[in-house]
Amino acid sequence: AAAAIAGGRVTVEGIGTNSIQGDARFVDVLEQAGCAVDREPSRLTVHGPEQRLRGVDMDLNDMPDMVQTLAVVALHADGPTTIRNVANLRSKETDRLAALRQELTKFGAKVEETADGLIITPPKRIVPATVETYGDHRMAMSFALAGLRTPGVVLQNPVCVTKTFPDFFERF
């Protein structure tokens, strides 16, 4: 997602075509949005798009942990992104769909919350925002990506990442 938003190339070692980790298929989503992807047995590389990202329509039921990341990527697309079949996100650390609608709107996006997902229309110009993380590690990690292209993004309570990735910000 970092390469999709900021350009360049990002390689993740230790997860590739041999991985049983379902979220490894997120590169397929990024590819549909306009990124190039190199797939190897033990690594994945994403190259940022040559032009602006395209909006996508995705059923993310089988990788719900990637919803927040795709939602932040959608801020940088050239058209709407639809995320479907993830009503289960309403019962996580927070109602993640409602939280995403609230926070993406701060960046200037138009966000329609549906019963089982979101329709995100990116703004013509992204404005910096202070993001409430709701004590949710995935909100903090996903919205950190927004700061790659938008100076002035501030995360409230970023230490919530310690739940799953204590040194996230140092590595990021």
C-alpha positions as CSV (number, residue, x, y, z in Angstrom):
1,A,0.0,0.0,0.0
2,A,2.9,2.4,0.6
3,A,4.1,2.0,-3.0
4,A,0.5,2.4,-4.2
5,I,0.2,5.7,-2.4
6,A,3.7,7.2,-2.5
7,G,5.1,5.6,-5.7
8,G,8.4,3.7,-5.9
9,R,8.7,0.0,-5.0
10,V,8.1,-1.9,-1.8
11,T,9.2,-5.5,-1.3
12,V,7.9,-7.6,1.6
13,E,10.2,-10.6,2.4
14,G,8.9,-13.8,3.8
15,I,5.4,-13.7,2.2
16,G,4.9,-14.7,-1.4
17,T,3.2,-17.1,-3.7
18,N,3.9,-20.0,-1.3
19,S,2.3,-18.2,1.6
20,I,-0.9,-19.5,3.2
21,Q,-1.5,-16.0,4.6
22,G,-4.7,-14.9,3.0
23,D,-3.8,-11.2,3.2
24,A,-1.0,-11.9,0.7
25,R,-3.7,-11.6,-1.9
26,F,-3.9,-7.9,-1.2
27,V,-1.4,-7.4,-3.9
28,D,-4.1,-8.5,-6.3
29,V,-6.2,-5.6,-5.2
30,L,-3.4,-3.2,-5.7
31,E,-2.7,-4.6,-9.1
32,Q,-6.4,-4.0,-10.1
33,A,-5.9,-0.5,-8.9
34,G,-3.0,0.1,-11.2
35,C,0.1,-1.1,-9.5
36,A,2.6,-3.6,-10.9
37,V,3.3,-6.7,-8.8
38,D,6.3,-9.1,-8.9
39,R,5.4,-12.4,-7.2
40,E,8.0,-14.8,-6.0
41,P,7.7,-17.8,-3.7
42,S,9.0,-15.9,-0.6
43,R,8.5,-12.3,-1.5
44,L,6.1,-9.8,-3.1
45,T,7.0,-6.5,-4.6
46,V,4.6,-3.8,-5.4
47,H,5.5,-1.0,-7.8
48,G,3.5,2.2,-7.5
49,P,1.2,3.1,-10.4
50,E,2.5,4.8,-13.5
51,Q,-0.5,7.0,-13.5
52,R,-3.1,7.7,-10.8
53,L,-4.6,4.7,-9.0
54,R,-7.9,3.5,-10.2
55,G,-10.9,3.0,-7.9
56,V,-11.9,-0.6,-7.5
57,D,-14.9,-2.6,-6.5
58,M,-13.9,-5.4,-4.0
59,D,-15.5,-8.1,-1.9
60,L,-13.0,-8.2,1.0
61,N,-14.9,-10.8,3.1
62,D,-12.0,-13.2,2.9
63,M,-9.4,-10.5,3.9
64,P,-11.2,-8.1,6.2
65,D,-8.0,-7.0,7.9
66,M,-7.1,-5.2,4.7
67,V,-10.3,-3.0,4.5
68,Q,-8.8,-0.1,6.4
69,T,-5.7,-0.2,4.2
70,L,-7.7,-0.2,1.0
71,A,-9.8,2.6,2.3
72,V,-6.8,4.8,2.8
73,V,-5.4,3.8,-0.6
74,A,-8.8,4.8,-2.0
75,L,-8.2,8.4,-1.0
76,H,-5.6,8.5,-3.8
77,A,-7.6,6.9,-6.6
78,D,-9.1,8.6,-9.6
79,G,-12.6,7.4,-8.9
80,P,-14.8,5.7,-6.3
81,T,-13.7,2.5,-4.5
82,T,-16.4,0.1,-3.2
83,I,-15.6,-2.3,-0.4
84,R,-18.3,-4.9,0.1
85,N,-19.2,-7.9,2.3
86,V,-17.4,-6.8,5.5
87,A,-20.3,-6.2,7.9
88,N,-18.3,-8.2,10.5
89,L,-16.1,-5.1,10.9
90,R,-18.8,-3.5,12.9
91,S,-17.9,-5.7,15.9
92,K,-14.1,-5.3,16.1
93,E,-12.2,-3.0,18.4
94,T,-14.6,-0.4,17.1
95,D,-17.2,-0.2,14.4
96,R,-14.5,0.0,11.8
97,L,-16.9,0.9,9.0
98,A,-18.3,3.9,10.9
99,A,-14.8,4.9,12.0
100,L,-13.5,4.8,8.5
101,R,-16.4,6.9,7.2
102,Q,-15.7,9.5,10.0
103,E,-12.0,9.7,9.4
104,L,-11.9,9.5,5.6
105,T,-14.4,12.4,5.5
106,K,-11.8,14.5,7.4
107,F,-9.5,14.2,4.4
108,G,-12.2,15.5,2.1
109,A,-13.5,12.2,0.8
110,K,-17.2,11.5,0.3
111,V,-18.0,8.2,2.0
112,E,-21.2,6.3,1.9
113,E,-21.6,3.7,4.6
114,T,-23.6,0.7,3.5
115,A,-24.9,-2.2,5.5
116,D,-21.9,-4.3,4.7
117,G,-19.2,-1.8,3.4
118,L,-18.2,1.5,2.1
119,I,-18.3,3.5,-1.1
120,I,-15.4,6.0,-1.0
121,T,-15.2,8.9,-3.5
122,P,-11.8,10.5,-3.2
123,P,-11.4,14.2,-2.9
124,K,-10.0,16.4,-5.7
125,R,-7.4,17.5,-3.2
126,I,-6.6,15.6,0.0
127,V,-6.5,17.9,3.1
128,P,-4.4,16.9,6.2
129,A,-6.3,15.7,9.1
130,T,-6.1,14.6,12.7
131,V,-7.2,10.9,12.8
132,E,-8.9,9.3,15.8
133,T,-7.5,5.8,16.1
134,Y,-10.3,4.6,18.4
135,G,-7.7,2.5,20.2
136,D,-7.6,0.3,17.1
137,H,-4.2,-0.8,15.9
138,R,-5.4,-1.2,12.3
139,M,-6.7,2.3,12.2
140,A,-3.4,3.7,13.3
141,M,-1.3,1.6,10.9
142,S,-3.6,2.2,7.9
143,F,-3.9,5.9,8.4
144,A,-0.1,6.3,8.9
145,L,0.0,5.5,5.1
146,A,-1.9,8.7,4.4
147,G,1.0,10.7,5.7
148,L,3.2,9.4,3.0
149,R,1.7,11.9,0.5
150,T,-0.2,14.3,2.7
151,P,2.0,16.3,5.1
152,G,0.3,17.3,8.4
153,V,-1.5,14.0,9.1
154,V,-1.7,13.4,12.9
155,L,-2.7,10.2,14.6
156,Q,-4.3,10.4,18.0
157,N,-3.2,7.6,20.4
158,P,-0.7,5.9,18.0
159,V,0.6,3.7,20.8
160,C,-2.4,1.4,20.2
161,V,-0.2,-0.4,17.6
162,T,1.6,-2.1,20.5
163,K,-1.2,-4.7,20.5
164,T,0.2,-6.4,17.4
165,F,3.3,-4.5,16.2
166,P,5.1,-2.5,19.0
167,D,7.8,-1.2,16.7
168,F,5.6,-0.4,13.7
169,F,6.4,3.3,13.5
170,E,10.2,2.7,13.8
171,R,10.0,0.2,10.9
172,F,7.5,2.3,8.9
